[in-house]
Amino acid sequence: MSESASEEESVPGAGAEHAPVTEYDPAAPAPLNVPRTPTGNAEVDAGLERLADTDHLATDGHLEVYEDVHRGLRDALTALDARPGPPAPAGRPAAAPR
């Protein structure tokens, strides 16, 4: 065996058949596995799916996702207020009560 041979070749049991041992890193991103139930509203459901992105981000990256989802939910609620309703009754406005 030459000096340039890798250490893995000289270690018994090391190779592709053995997965590398990784240490637990409490700061690493970890999925929360929070269930997300579809609502039937495409905009809201898209926001819920966007929350899944936090499963792969470090904590300092969560804020951007939360703000994005909040903005989308706020826009969906605002759109409900902007939808046209029934036409206003014709005629004079009602007099204020005395």
Secondary structure, DSSP 4 states (H G I P E B T S, - for coil): --TTS-HHHHSTT-STTSPPP----TTS-----------S-HHHHHHHHHHGGGGGS-GGGHHHHHHHHHHHHHHHHHHHHHS--SPPPSSSPPPPP-
